[in-house]
Amino acid sequence: MLVGLAARAVTDGGATTLKVVALADVFGQRIDAVRRSLTEQFQDRVDVPEERAFVGFEAYRQAMDALRPGDIVILATPPAFRWVQFTYAIERRLNVFMEKPVAVDAAGVERTAKLAFEGDTVTFSLDTEGLAFPVLLDPSTQTVDWSLL
């Protein structure tokens, strides 16, 4: 998770109930820096004790496992890894905020779109030019209003 996205997540839209409750990264020093920065800026909206700061290649799973279905996960990893994490987020029934680009090639974009239509309706947002546009997916018709993008 990037500091900028996390900071925006807890301040955008006047939402007062959003909290950062877990962090994951391959590198431990980045977790420490992000947690420190977020805590300094938003003490009451950051609740990430050591046991919810996950490090390693499977850290994304551990962080998502700390969330409840319906919670929001921010995917801000390199796009080559997103589809794996997006798949797990769908399995866990999490809402997803994903940085752009969602993939590195057309096949990856197609895979991500197909994943979005699996299961029940999933809500995810794409970060576009600093603005978050919600995209609602309807698996019964497999339609999406791409005009928002």
Disulfide bonds with the S-S distance in Angstrom:
none
